[in-house]
Amino acid sequence: MSATASRRGLLLGLATLPLAGGAAVAGPTDLARACRWAADLWVGMHGRCCAEEWDDDKLDAEMDLYDAVLQRALVEPSASLDEVAAKAQLCLVDFEAQLFPLLNRAENDEPGDGDRMVLIVLREVIKLCA
């Protein structure tokens, strides 16, 4: 075996070793990609819904896709910091949707200290884990 092949094998092997938290050192996992996709889906849903003139069935179908990822994120434990960040991003999008239901944010009530703390912590988790 050549030195190059040996090094390549070692590097590929290292990429699959678990970190201290048990996650593999690889690109984004399927769970992380799904959470980010669902967060993006939610953020862009209103604009797409209006532009494409969705009927109730289409809106329900899109919401079902979002809910499926949210349910998955609830039951699958995070195996890496990337997954924690992706779940935090999905949580932040969902929490903001609940906290600010009116499209014009100025028309919503100001969040209380507890809600503001949740927003701050989620943003910090996303930043520190990314």
C-alpha positions, 0 to 999 in steps of 0.5 A: 500500500502506498503512503498516499493510500495509507494516509487517505485511509487514515483520514477517511477512518478519522472522519467516521470516528465519534467525537466526545459527544458521539457524533461522526466528523462528517458534513451535515447529517440528515437530521440537521439538513431536515431541520434547516430545510424545515426552518427555511420552508417556514420562513419562505412559506408566506411569500410562496403561498401568496405568489403561487396562490396556494389552496388549502390542500397545498397549504396543509401539505406544506404544513404536514412536511414542516410538522413531520420534521418538527416531530422528528426533531422532538424524538431524535436525540442530537448526535452533534453540535451541528444537529443541536444548532439545526434544531435550535434554528428550527425551534427559533423559527417556530417560537418566533412564529408563535410569539409574533403571529402578526406579519408586521412585527410592530403590531405584535405585543412586546415579548416578556423577559422569559420569551426574550431570554428564549430568543437570546439563548436560541440565537447563542446556541446557533452561533456557538454550535455552528 
